[in-house]
Amino acid sequence: MSDATVSIGVFDNAGYTRAVLDLTMRLAEVIFAAGAGAEDATAAMEAITRAYGLKGTEANVTHTIIALTHEDPGTHESITRSRNVKYRSLNYGKLTATSELIAELIENPIDVADARKALATIVSARPQVTALWRRLGWSLVGAGAAVLIGGGLTVLIAAFVATFFIDLITTALDRRQVPVFYQNVVGGAIGPMTAAVVALVDPSANPSLVVIATIIMLLAGVTTFGAVHDTLSGFYLTGTARMMEALLITGGLVTGVAGASLLLARFGLVLRVNGNVALTFADVAALLAASVVIVVGFALAVQVPWRAYWVVCLLGALAELLYLGGTSAGFGLVWSSAAAAVGVGLAAALTSRVVRTPPLVIVVTALVPLVPGLTLFSGLLQLSDGNIDGVLSMLTAGAVAVALAAGAILAQYLVQFVWGPARRLQRRFVGPLMALPVRLSRSPGKRI
């Protein structure tokens, strides 16, 4: 054998092992912090280390702790790396770019130093849009939600302004490291205050719709999808912790809305609200347009890649259409939401390959118009009136949120079960991979 021959199969260099583990941890940390689930982060770590010749590596994610251990097959000595991902925020542009880098490293593992430089370029890259445009994106979510639930021009403008200031204030509080519960208390309180102004300016308007629009905007960033994904994938501790986080955020939101409404009532500004907004196929054009506006706004806020915009808009409208069809047919809120999520999930599994974007990005963005803000607010109103049915309404809102996540995950599982996975590594996991490139084929290949 020539002295120039190099093998990537066997390494006993501890320095090289540490370098690979460090690179792997950094890649997993980026996708996990940007919105990927525990299963995706674990699969990525195992795939990367195998691609670089390290076998016998164990990866695990426990809530915010990412751990990676490699045992030397010769000496049985272990090297362990761990990171604590304290701060997580949806950044689908960074998630997509890092997912593409992971795919390239699995296909063709380049030098570790070069891979670290490539990752550093992604992490330090300028945001796809400025902070102002991201804030305007959240405002579009609020404005679109106002139209989606039957609001007029006054309500639309009020919701746009309210959500703009909600994001402005909560971002400022986040920079000061104020706990997320109190951030949502403040954000939730802005909706009723804006609704009181609407009631004074335009008595013919329904001020409750402003509150519901702000609730939908705040719920859009809640981690329910990730919590359900982690739980269904067998990461029970991580899923439970993320579900508790979602409940904490929702609790802060409910506290803010209820507290602000009570305070306004003390000053004689009682909000006469109506949570029973009935919409039918007669409003389908307005509903689909509003859904697209919500999707575009959310895509701006979380930096969905430009090439995927047409897909998320199309699937957002599809989700609303399927949901409206289900409710009109009498299937109820929960089953209609689940059916819409399954339909969107199936479409996302196929279109994600066209636009080279992880299915997670497409699914979560497209399902934002179905966030159960109206049901949650209806339950809050019933509870404030001493009506025990409010508990059922709030449980229904929770069931809708879970149905959206579970339906989309089921669709991904079915697609990957029928057409893949192509590698043994992917078969080791319980649920589908949502944030990584998956080969939908049983022919040999290196992708996960």
TORDO-252997 format. One record per atom (N, C-alpha, C, O, CB): x, y, z. Coordinates in steps of 0.2 Angstrom, whole numbers, plus 2048, in hexadecimal, padded with zeros to 3 digits. Glycine has a CB too. Layout:
XYZ...
// end
This chain:
8047FA8008008008008048068008098068047FB80080680380B7FC8078117FB8068158028018158068048167F680C81980480C81D80A80882380980682580E81381F80B80682480380182A8027FA8288037F682D80480282D7FB7F88228047F28208057EF82280C7F38218117F18188047E982580C7E68278137E08248147DC82480F7E582F8137DF8218197D881E81B7D48228207D78258257D981781E7CE82381F7CA8278247C68228287C282482D7C582B8207C881C8287C481782C7C68168337C28158387C48108297CD8168347CF81583B7D481B83D7D881D83A7D480E83B7D281D8437D68228477D782184E7D281F8517D28298467DD8228507DE8218577E182785A7E48278607E381B8597E082D8577E38338597DE83785D7D983885B7E58388537E08378647DB83B8697DA8428677D48448687DE83A8707DE8458647DD84C8627D884D85C7D485185C7E484F8607D98488577D48488527CD8468547C88498527D684384D7CD8418597C684085C7C384585F7BD84785E7C783A8617C78498637C484F8677C28548627BD8588637C985286C7C685585C7C485A8577BD8588547B985D8537C985B8527BC8528527B685084F7B08508547AB8538527B784884D7B184E85A7AC84F85F7AA8568607A48588617AE84C8667AF85B8607AD8628617A986585B7A586885C7B48668627AC8638557A886584F7A186284F79C86684E7AC8628497A085C85179985985179585C85678F85E85579A85285379885E85C79486186179186885F78C86A86079886286779686C85B79487285978E87285478A87685479A87685678F86D84F78A86D84A78386B84E77E86E84C78C86784578386685277D86485677A86A85A77486B85A77E85E85A77E86E85D77C87486177987985D77387B85F78287786477B87A85777887F85277187D85076D88185177D88084C77087784E76A87584B76587485175F87585076A86E84776787285776387185D76087885F75B87986176686D86276587D86076388386275F88785D75B88B85F76988786375F88585675B88985175488685075088884C75F88884B75388085474C87D85374B87685274687385274988184E75187285175186B84F74F86785675086A85B75786984C74C86185574B85D85B75085985D75685985A74585985974F85686375585286675784C86175D84A86175284F86D75284985E75484385A75884685475D84285274D84085775784B85175B84E84B76284F84E76784D84A75785484876285285376985485676D84E85877384D85676985885C76A84985A76D84285C76F83F85677583C85576983E86076B83E85176C83B84A77283E84777683B84476683B84677284584777784984477E84784778384684377685084477E84784E78584685178783F84F78D83E84E78484685878383A84F78583384E78783284678C82F84578082E84F78483684278583583B78C83883979083683678083883778D83E83C79484283B79A83E83E79F83E83A79384983E79983C84479F8388477A08328437A683084279D83684E79B82E84079C82883C7A082A8367A482783379682583B79E8308337A083282C7A883482D7AC83382879D83882A7AA8368337B18388347B58328377BA83383A7B183E8397B282C8377B68268397B58248407B98208427BC8278377B18278447B182684B7AB82184C7A582384C7B082C8507AC81B84E7A68178507A68158577AB81785B7A881084C7A081385979F81286179D81986479F81986A7A580F86479B81E86179982486479282486678D82286279A82A85F79182786C78A82786F78882F87078C83387278A82487678283086D78083786D77983787177583387177F83A86677883D87577283D87877084587977584987A77283A87F76A84687A76784D87B76284C88175E84988076485087576485088675F85088C75D85888D76185B89076284D89275885A88B75586088B75A86588875A86688275486289375E86988C76386E88A76A86B88976E86E88776387488E76B86588B77286288B77385D88576F85988577385E89277885F88177A85A87C78085787E78585A88077B85E87578185087E78684C88078984887A78484587778584888678F84787A79284387579883F87879D84287A79484786E79883887779D83487A7A082F87579C82C87279B8308817A782F8757AA82A8707AF8268747B38288787AE82E86B7AE81F8747B381B8777B88188727B681586D7AF81587A7BE8188747C381686F7C380E86F7C380B8757CA8188727C280B86A7C180386A7C780086C7C77FA86E7BF8018637CD80386B7D380086D7D58008757D67FB8787D98028697D48068777D680887E7D08088837D18088897DA80E87F7CA8088807C48098847C480F8887C081088D7C38038887C88148867C781B88A7C281F8867C181F8807CE81E8897BE82388A7B98278887BA82E8877BE83188C7B282588C7B88318827B88398827B183B8817AD83987D7BD83B87C7AF8408867A98428867A884A8857AD84D8887A584088D7A484C8817A385388079B8558827978518807A485587979A85A88579385C88679286488579786888779185A88D78C86688478B86D88378486E88677F86A88578B87087C78387488977D87688C77A87C88777C88188777D87989377487A88377187F87F76C88288376688088376E87B87976E88888676988C88A76489088675E89088876D89088F76689388176289787D76089487676489387276589E87C75989387575789186F75289686C74E89886F75488A87075389786674E89B86274E89985B7538968587508A386274889985874789785174B89B84C74A8A184B73F89784F74F89884975389B84375489683E75989283D75A89D84674F89683974F89083475489182F75588D82B74889083175689782E75B89982976289582B76589282775D8A082876489683176A89383476988B83576E88883376B89683B76388983676288283776287F83076587982F75B88183976088282B76087F82476787F82176A87A81F75C88381F76B88482277288582077687F82477A87C82177588C82177587F82A77987A82E77787382C77B86E82C77887B83677187182B76F86B82877286982277486382176786B82877386E81D77686D81777D86B81878086781577587381278086E81D78786D81E78886682178D86281F78A87282378486482578485D82878385882378785382377E85C82D77F85981E77E85581878485481478684F81277885781478885A81378E85A80F79485681379785281079086180E79485781A79985381E79884C81E79D84881E79985682579184A81E79084381E79284081779483A81778884182079084381279284180B79984180A79C83C80778E84580679D84680C7A484780B7A784B8107A88518107A584B8047A98478157AC84A81B7B384E81A7B884B8197AE8458217B385481A7B98588187BD85981F7BB8578247B685F8157C285D81E7C785E8247C38618297BF8658287CD8628227C485F82F7C08628357C18698367BC86D8377C385E83C7C786C8357C88738357C48778307C187C8317D08758347C487482A7C08778257B88778267B487C8257C187481E7B68718297AF87182B7AD8768317A88798317AE86982E7B28778357B187C83B7B08838387AC88783A7B687B8407B48848337B488B8307AD88C82C7AA89182C7BA88C82B7AB8868297A488782579F88882A79A88C8297A388082179F88483079A88583579A88C83879589083979B88083B7A088F8397A189683C79E89B83779C8A08397A989783D79F89A83179C89E82C79589E82C7928A482C79E89C82579289982D78A89882E78889C8347838A083478889182E78B89B83A78989E84078A8A58407868A984378E89B8467908A883D7918AF83D78E8B383778F8B98377998B083D78A8AF8337888B282D7828B782F77F8B78347848AD8287818BD82B77C8C282C7758BE82C7748BA82877D8C88277718C183076A8BE82F7678BF8287698C48257658C18347628BB82675F8BB82075C8C281F75C8C581A75B8B581F7588C48247558CB8247578CE82B7598CB83074D8CA8247568D582B7588D98317538D883674D8D58357588E082F7548DA83C7508D98427498DD8417448DA8437538DC8487498E283D7438E683C73F8E28387398E18397458EC8397418DE83373D8DA82E73B8D48327358D28317418D882873F8D183673C8CC83A7368CE83F7328CA8407428C983F7378D48427328D784672B8D88427268D78447348DD84972C8DB83C7278DC8377238D583571D8D48347298DF8317288D08357258C98347208C783971B8C483772B8C48337228C883F71D8C68457178CB8447118C88467218C784C7188D18427128D584170D8D283C7078D383D7148DC8407108D083770C8CD8317088C68347038C58327108CB82B70B8C38387088BD83C7028BF83F6FC8BD83F70D8B98407038C58436FD8C88476F78CA8426F28C98436FF8CD84C6F98CE83D6F58D18386F18CB8356EB8CC8346F88D68346F58C68326F18C182F6ED8BD8336E78BB8316F78BC82C6EF8BC83A6EA8B983E6E48BC83F6DF8B98406EE8B78456E48C38406DE8C78416D98C683B6D38C683C6E08CF8416DC8C68356D78C582F6D58BD82F6CF8BC82D6DB8C68286D98B98316D78B28316D18B08366CD8AC8356DD8AD8336D18B483B6CB8B38406C68B883F6C18B98436CE8B48476C68BC8396C08C08386C08C78396BB8CB83A6BA8BD83B6C68CA83B6C78D183C6C78D58366C98D38316CE8D28406C58DB8386C58E08326CB8E58326D08E38356BF8E58336CB8EA82F6D18EE82E6D48F18346DA8F18356CF8F48296CF8F38396D18F683F6D58F18436DA8F28466CB8F98436D28EB8436D58E58476DC8E38446E08E28486D08DF8476DC8E383D6E28E183A6E88E683C6ED8E483E6E18E18326E68ED83B6EC8F283D6EE8F18446F48F18466E98F983C6E98F08496EA8F08506EE8EA8516F38EA8556E48F08546ED8E484E6F18DE84F6F88DF84D6FC8DC8506ED8D884C6F98E28476FF8E38447038E78497098E684A6FF8E783D7018ED84C7048F18507068ED85770B8EE8597008F78517018EA8597028E78607078E185F70B8E18646FB8E38627078DD85A70C8D885A7138DB8587188D885B70A8D38547138E185571A8E485471D8E685B7238E485C7198EA8507198E985F71B8EB86671D8E586A7218E586F7178F08697198E086A71A8DA86E7218D786C7248D68717148D486C7228D68667298D486472F8D98667348D686972A8D285D72D8DF8667328E48687348E486F7398E48717308EB86672E8E387372F8E387A7328DC87D7368DC8817288E587E72F8D787A7328D087D7398CF87B73D8CC87E72D8CB87A73B8D28757428D18737468D587874C8D387A7438D486C7448DB87A7488DF87F7488DC88574E8DC8897458E687F7438D98877438D588E7488CF88D74B8CD89273C8D38907488CC88774C8C68877538C88877588C488A74B8C28807558CE88475C8D088575E8D188C7648D088E75D8D68817598D389075B8D489775A8CE89B75A8CE8A17568D989A7598C88987598C189B7538C189F7548BD8A575F8C089E74E8C489E7478C38A27458BC8A07448BA89A7428C98A07428B88A57408B28A473A8B289F7368B789E73D8AE8AA73A8AD89A7358AC89572E8AD8977298AF8947368A689172C8AA89D7268AB8A07238B28A171E8B489E7258A78A77288B68A37268BD8A47268C189E7228C689D72B8C18A972A8BF89972A8C28927238C188F7208C588C72F8BF88E7208BB8907198B988D7148BD89170E8BE88E7188B288D7158BE8987108C189B70F8C889970A8CB8987128C28A37158CC8977158D28947128D288D70E8D688C71C8D58947148CD8897118CD88370A8CC8827068CF87E7158C887F7088C78877008C68876FC8CC8896F78CD8876FF8C088C6FF8D088E6FB8D68906FA8DB88B6F68DF88B6FF8D98966FF8DB8866FE8E18816F88E087C6F58E587A7048E087C6F68D987B6F08D88776EA8DB87A6E68DF8766EF8D18766E88DA8806E28DD8836E28E58836DD8E88826E08DB88A6E88E88856E98EF8856E78F287E6E48F787D6F08F18876EA8EF8796E98F18726E18F08706DE8F486D6ED8ED86D6DE8EB8736D78E98716D38EF8746CE8F18726D58E38746D58F187A6D18F787E6D18FD87A6CC9018796D48F88856D78FE8766D89048726D390386C6D090886A6DF9058706D38FD8696CF8FC8636C88FD8656C49008616D08F58616C68FB86B6BF8FC86D6BD90386E6B790586D6BD8F88746C19078706C090F8706C09128696BC9168686C59128756C59108656C591385E6C091185A6BD9158566CC91185B6BE90A85A6B99088556B59038596B68FD8596BD90484F6AF90685C6AB90185F6A88FC85B6A58F785E6A59068626A78FC8556A48F78516A98F18506A78EC84E6A38FA84A6B08F28516B48EC8516B48E88566B28E985C6BB8EF8506B68E18556B68DC85B6BD8DC85E6C28DA85B6B58D58586BE8DF8636C58E08666C88D98686CE8D98696C58E586C6C48D48696C78CE86B6CB8CB8666D08C78686C18C986D6CA8CD8606CE8CA85A6D58CC85B6DA8C98596CB8CC8546D68D285D6DD8D585E6E18D08636E78CF8626DD8DC8606DD8CF8696E18CB86E6E28C486B6E88C186C6DC8CA8746DD8C18676DF8BA8646E48BA85F6E88B685F6D88B88616E58C085B6EA8C08576F18C085A6F68BD8586EA8C78526F28C48606F88C48636F98BE8676FF8BC8676F88CA8696F48BA8696F58B386C6F88AF8666FD8AB8686EF8B186E6F58AF8606F88AB85B6FF8AC8597038A88586F48AC8557018B38597088B585870C8B285D7128B085C7088BC85870A8B386470F8B086970F8A98697148A686B70C8B387070A8A586870A89E86870E89B86271089586270389B86770F89F85D71289C85771989A85871C8968557128A285171C89D85D72389C85F72489786472A8958677278A286171E89486771E88F86C72188886A72088786471788E86F72588586E72887F86C72487886D72787386E72F87E87071E87986B71A87386C71C86E86771C86886871287586B71D87086171F86B85B72586785D72586185D72086E85572A86A86073086786272F86386873285D86873686C86472B86586C72986187272685A87072885587372586487772185A86C71E85486A72385086672384A86671885686572785386172B84F85D73084B86273184586172F85485973384F86773884B86B73484686F73784087073B85087072E84787272B84287672983C87172A83687372484587872783D86B72583786772B83386572B82D86372183A86173183786573783486273B83086874082D86773C83986073883086E73B82C87473F83087874282E87D73F82787174083787774483B87B73F83E88073D84488074784187773D83A88573783C88973984288E73584688F73583688D73F84289174184789574184E89273F85389474884589974584E88C74585488873E85688673D85C88674A85288273A85188373385388172F85688772C85B88673084D87E73085388D72C85589272E85C89472A86189672C85189873585D89473786489673586989173486F89373F86489773586888B73386D88672C86E88672987388573586A87F72886988872186A88971F86E88F71B87288F71D86388A72386D89472287289A72487989872187E89B72786F8A072987A89472B88089272588388E72488988E73288088D72287F88971D88288571788488A71488988971A87D88071588088F71088189471288889870D88C89970F87B89971888989971A88E89D71989589971789A89B72288E89F71B89489371A89A88E71389C88D7118A188E71D89988770F89688C70789788C70489A89270089E89270489188A70789889870489A89E7068A289F7028A58A17088968A470C8A489D70D8AB89D7098AF8997078B489A7158AC89B7088AC8937038B088E6FC8B08916F98B68917038AC8876F98AB8946F38AB8976F38B089D6EE8B489D6F18A48996F88B08A16F88B48A66F88BC8A46F58C08A76FE8B38AA6FC8BD89F6FC8C489C6F58C689A6F38CC89B7018C58976F28C28966EC8C48936E68C58986E38CA8986E98BE88E6E68C089D6E18C08A26E28C68A76DE8CA8A96E18BA8A66E98C78A96EA8CD8AD6E98D48AA6E68D88AE6F18CD8AF6EA8D58A46E98DB8A06E28DC8A06DF8E28A06EC8DB89A6DE8D789E6D68D889E6D38DA8A46CF8DE8A46D38D189B6D68D78AA6D38D88B06D58E08B26D18E38B56D68D48B66DB8E28B16DD8E98B26D98EE8AE6D78F38B16E48E98B06D88EC8A86D48F18A46CC8F18A66C98F68A66D48EF89C6CA8EB8A96C38EB8AC6C38F08B26BD8F38B36C18E48AD6C88F08B66C88F48BC6C78FC8BA6C59008BE6CF8F48BF6CA8FE8B46C99048B16C39068AD6C290B8AA6CF9068AE6BF9018AD6B89018A96B99008A26B490089F6B69088AA6BE8FD8A06BF8FB8996BE8F38986C38F08986C68FD8966B88F18996B68EA8986B68E88916B28EB88D6B08E989C6BA8E38906BA8E08896B48DB8886B48D688B6C18DD8876B08DD8846AA8D98826AD8D487C6AC8D78766A48DC8806AF8CF87D6B28CB8786AE8C58766AA8C38796B98C887A6AF8C38706AC8BD86D6B18B886A6B48BA8656A78BF8686B28B286D6B68AD86B6B48A98666B78A48646B98AA8716AD8A98646AA8A585F6AA8A88596A48AA8566A38A38626AF8A88556B08AA84E6AF8A58496B38A08496B68AE84D6A98A58466A889F8416AA8A183A6A88A68376A089D8416AE89D8376B089E8306AF89882C6AF89282E6B88A08306AD8998266AB8948216AE89481B6B389981A6A38948206AC8908166AF89080F6AE89680C6B18988076AD88A80B6A989A80E6A78A080A6AD8A580B6AD8AA8076A18A380D6B18A48106B68A98116BD8A680F6C28A88116B78AB8196BD8A180B6C389D8096C88A18066CE8A18086C18988056C78A68026CC8AA7FF6CF8AF8046D68AF8046C98AF7F96CC8B28086CF8B680E6D38B18126D88B48156C98BA8116D08AC8146D48A78196DA8A58166DF8A58196CF8A181A6DA8A380F6E18A180C6E68A680C6EC8A580D6DF89E8056E38AC80A6E88B280A6EB8B48116F18B58116E48B88076E68B38166E98B581C6EE8B081F6F38B18226E38B58216ED8A981D6F18A481F6F88A581B6FD8A481F6EF89D81C6F88A78156FE8A98127028AE8157088AE8166FD8AA80A6FE8B48177018B981A7058B782170A8B98236FC8BF81C7018B38257048B082B70A8AC82A70F8AD82D6FF8AC82F70A8A88257108A48237168A882171C8A782370E89F81D7158AD81D71A8B281A71D8B58207238B68217178B78157198B882571B8BB82B71F8B782F7258B98317158BE82F71D8B18307218AC8357278AA83172D8AA83571D8A68367278A982B72D8A88277338AD8287398AC82872C8A68207308B38277358B98287388B982F73E8BA8307318C08277348B88347368B883B73B8B383D73F8B48417308B784073A8AD83A73F8A783C7448A68367478A183773B8A183D7448AA8317498AA82C7498A382874E8A08277508AB82F7438A282674289C82174689E81A7458A381873B89A82074A89981874E89B81174989D80C74389B80B75189580F74B8A28087478A58037448A07FE73F8A07FC74B8AA7FF74889B7FC7468967F77408927FA73D88E7F574C8917F673F89280073988E80373389280472E88F80673B88B80973389880272D89C80372789A80072189A80272E8A38027288987F97228967F571F8907F871988F7F77248967EE72388B7FA7218857FD71D8868047178848047268807FE71F88A80871C88B80F71688F80E71188E81172188F81471589480970F89780870A89380570489380771089D80370C88E80070788A7FD7058858026FF88380270B8867F770988280770787D80C7038818116FF87D81470D87980E70488781370188B8186F988B8156F588A8197048918196F888D80F6F288D80C6EE88680C6E888680E6F28908056F288180B6F087A80B6ED8788126E88758136F58758086F187A8176EF87881E6E987C8206E58788236F587B8226E888281E6E28858206DC88281C6D688281F6E288D81E6DD8808166D887D8126D68778146D08758156DA87D80A6DA8738166D986C8196D586D8206D18698226DF86881A6D88728246D587382A6CE87582A6C987382D6D987882E6CC87A8256C687C8246C18778226BB8768236C688281F6C487381D6C086D81B6BE8688206B88668206C38698156C38678256C186282A6BC86582F6B78618316C786182E6BD86B8316B886E8356B186F8326AC86E8366BA8758386B187082C6AA8718286A786A8286A186A8286AB8748216AB8658286A885E8276A685B82E6A485682F6AD8598246A885F8336A685D83A6AB85983E6A985584269F85983A6B185983C6B685583F6B98588456BD8548496BC85383A6B785E8476BA86184D6C086484C6C48638476BA85C8526C28688516C886C8506CF8688506D386984D6C98718566CF8638556D585F8566D685A8506DC85A84D6D485A85C6D185784E6D28528486D38568416D785483D6CC84D8476D085C8416D186083B6D886283B6DB8638356CC86683B6DB8648406E28678416E686183F6EB86283C6E386A8486E585B8426E98558416E98548396EF8528376E784F8456E48548366E385282F6E785782B6EB8558266DC85282D6E685E82D6EA8638296F286282A6F68638256E886A82B6F48608306FB85F8316FE85982D70385982B6FC85E8396FA85482D6FC84E8296FD85082270284E81F6F784882A6F885381F6F88558186FE85A8177028598126F28598166FF85E81B70586381A70C85F81B71186081870586981F70C85A82071285682171485281B71A85281A71185282770F84F81871084B81271384F80C71884D80970A84781071085580B71285A80671985C80871D85D80370D85F80571A85E80E72186181072685C80F72C85E80D72186381772585581072A85080F72D85080873284E80772784981272885180472A8517FC72D8587FA7328587F772484F7F872A85D7FC72C8647F97338667FD73686A7FA7278697FB73486380373A86580674086380274686780273B86280D74085E7FE74585C7F97468617F474C8627F17448557F77418647F17418687EC74486F7EE7488727EA73A86A7E97438717F47458787F674B8777FA74E87C7FD74087C7F974E8717FB7548707FF75387380675887780875A8727FC74E87180A74C87481074A86F81574586B81274787A81074C86E81B74986981F74286982073F86E82074D86982673F86382073786382173586782772F86982773585C82273986782D73786A83373587283173087483473C86A83873987582D73987C82C73287D82872E88282A73E87E82773087982372A87A81F72487882371F87C82372B87581972487382771E87182B71C87683071787883072086A82E72187883472087C83A71D88383771888683972687E83E72088583271E88C82F71788B82C71389082D72388E82971688682870F88582570A88482A70488682871088082070B88283070688083470488683970088683D70787A83870888C83970789183D70089483D6FD89684270C89783C6FC8948376F68978376F189383B6EB89583D6F38978306F288D83D6EE8888406EF8898486EC88584C6EE88183E6F388D84A6F588E8516EE88F8556EB8948536FA8938536EC88C85A6E688C85E6E58928626E38928686E48868626E68988606E689E8646DE8A08656DD8A286B6E98A48606DA89F8616D38A08626D089C8676CC89E86C6CF89F85C6D28958676CF89086C6D28928736CE8928786D188986A6D88948736DB89587A6D889B87D6D789C8836E38968796D78A18796D48A787B6CD8A587D6CA8A88826D48AC8766C98A187A6C28A087C6C289C8836BE89E8876BF89B8766C78988846C789588A6C98998906C68998956CC88F88A6CD89E88E6CF8A38936C98A78956C88A989B6D58A88916C58A98906BF8AD8916BA8A98966B78AC89A6BC8AF88B6B98A38946B489F8986B789E89F6B289F8A46B48988956BD89D8A06BF89D8A76BF8A38AB6BD8A38B16C789B8A76C08A98A76BF8AF8AB6B88B18AD6B68B58B16C18B58A66B38AD8A96AC8AE8AB6AA8A98B06A48A88B26A88AE8A56AE8A58B26AD89F8B76AA8998B46A78958B76A88A28BC6AB8998AD6A88938A96AD88D8A96B288E8A66A68958A26AB8888AC6B08828AC6B287F8A56B787C8A46AD87C8B06AD8818A06AF87F8996B58828976B887F8926A98818956B788789A6BE88A8986C48858986C88858946BF89089C6C388189D6C987C89E6C98778986CE8758956C88788A46C38758966C28718906C58748896C88718856BB86F88F6C387B8896C687F8836CD87F8836D087F87E6C38868836D08808896D78818896DB87A8886E087A8856DA8848906D887588A6DA86E8896D986C8816DE86987E6D686988D6D486F87E6D386E8776D98728736DB86F86E6CC8718756DB8788756E087C8726E78788736EA87786E6E18828766E88758796EE8708796EE86A8756F38688726EF86E8806E88678746E78618706E88638696EB85F8656E085E8716E68698676E786B8606EE86C85E6F186A8596E387285E6F286F8636F98708626FD86A86270186985D6FC8748686FB8658666FE85E8656FC85B85F70085785C6FC85A86B6F685C85D6F48588576F785B8506F985784C6EC8598566F98628506FD86484B70486184A70685F8456FD86C84C70786185070E85E85070D85784F71185484B71185F85770985385270984C85170784A84A70A84584770484885670284D84770084C84070684D83B7078498376FA85083E70A85383C70F85483771584F83871884D83371285B83871684D83E71B84884071984183D71D83E83A71D84784771383F83D71083983B71183983371383483070983883C71083E83071183F82971883E82771A83A82270E84582671D84182A72484082972683982A72A83682672884582D72383682F72582F83172382A82B72682682972282D83871D82B82971A82782471E82881D72082381A71382982272082E81B72482F81572B82B81672D82881272583681472E82C81C73582A81D73482281E73981F81C73882D82372F82082072E81882172D81581A73081081972881782572981881672881580F72E81680A73081180772281980C73181C80A73781D80573E81C80974381D80573682380273E81C80F74481B81274381881973E81681A74882381374881881D74F81B81C75381781875281181875281D82375881A81675D81681276381481676780F81376081A80C76481681C76A81482076781182676281382976E81A82176C80D82976A80A83076A80F83576680E83A76F80483176E81483476E81983A76781C83B76581D84177381E83876481E83675D82183675881C83975481E83D75B82383075981683875481183B75581084275180D84675580A83775A81384575B81284C75781685075681685676281384E75381B84D74F82085074881F85074681C84B75182784E74482185573D81F85573982385073582084D73A82085C73A82A85073682E84C73A83084673F82E84573483485073683484273A83783C73E83C83D73E84084273483983774383D83974884383974584983674384883074F84183674584E83974185483674685A83474485E82F73C85783B74C85A83675086083575785E83175B86283175286383B75785882F75D85582C75B85282575585082476085083076085282075E84F81A75E84881A76284481C76485181575884581875683E81875683B81175383E80D75083D81C75983681075983380975382F80975282A80C75F82E80874E83180574782D8047488287FF7458287FA74283280274D82380074E81E7FC7518188007558198057528207F67508127FD75480C80175A80A7FD75D8057FF74F80680175C80E7F876280D7F57688107F97678147FD7638107EE76E80D7F977380F7FD7758167FC7748197F777A80B7FB77781980277982080277B82280977A81F80E77382580077F82880978282A80F77D82F81377F83081978882D80E77883281077483681477083381976F82D81877083A80F76F83681E76B83382476583082276182D82676A839829
// end
